[in-house]
Amino acid sequence: ALYKLYAAQYSNSQGTFLSGTGTDRGWLLTSKLNMKFNKCLSGHVVYETFKPGDFYLDDASGYYWLRFELFFKWNNR
């Protein structure tokens, strides 16, 4: 899923040492891949990336995040 994020209002008219002066929070991309290997083992992979907008300082960094998770089911009911 791709999300365009906005702020309801400006943080303040001059900006602060923690934020910019806009209302554009940026772009968030999330994706999830579910897998089933057999009746006892399944899992998923989650990926996210964020590109900040003008609501944040000009030198604000985005991020990339990746998670792997496996599930083992002993009793298969």
MOZI-V684753 format. One record per residue. SS is DSSP state (A for helix, B for strand, O for the rest). PHI is phi in whole degrees, 0 to 359 (999 if undefined). PSI is psi in radians with two decimals (999 if undefined). Layout:
SS/PHI/PSI
SS/PHI/PSI
//
This chain:
O/999/2.48
B/245/2.19
B/240/2.36
B/260/2.11
B/254/2.38
B/232/2.74
O/263/2.55
O/293/-0.48
O/207/2.90
O/294/2.63
O/292/-0.74
O/188/2.97
O/290/-0.49
O/260/-0.17
O/81/2.88
O/233/-3.09
O/290/-0.21
O/254/-0.23
O/215/2.88
O/272/-2.75
O/244/0.05
O/261/-3.04
O/244/0.04
B/272/1.87
B/282/-0.43
B/124/-2.82
B/244/2.40
B/234/2.16
B/246/2.19
B/233/2.51
B/211/2.63
B/219/2.29
B/243/2.03
B/266/2.46
B/226/2.52
B/232/2.00
O/274/-0.72
O/200/-2.98
O/289/-0.21
O/252/-0.38
B/235/2.19
B/218/3.10
B/181/-3.05
B/205/2.81
B/236/2.29
B/241/2.31
B/232/2.37
B/224/2.56
B/218/2.56
B/226/2.29
B/243/1.92
B/292/2.63
O/257/-2.79
O/281/-0.02
O/292/-0.44
O/258/2.97
O/300/2.73
O/299/-0.56
O/263/0.29
O/296/2.42
O/267/2.54
O/276/-2.99
B/212/2.80
B/233/2.42
B/218/2.34
B/223/2.32
B/226/2.33
B/249/2.42
B/217/2.29
B/246/2.54
B/236/2.25
B/245/2.16
O/253/1.97
O/286/-0.93
O/264/2.07
O/267/0.89
O/261/999
//
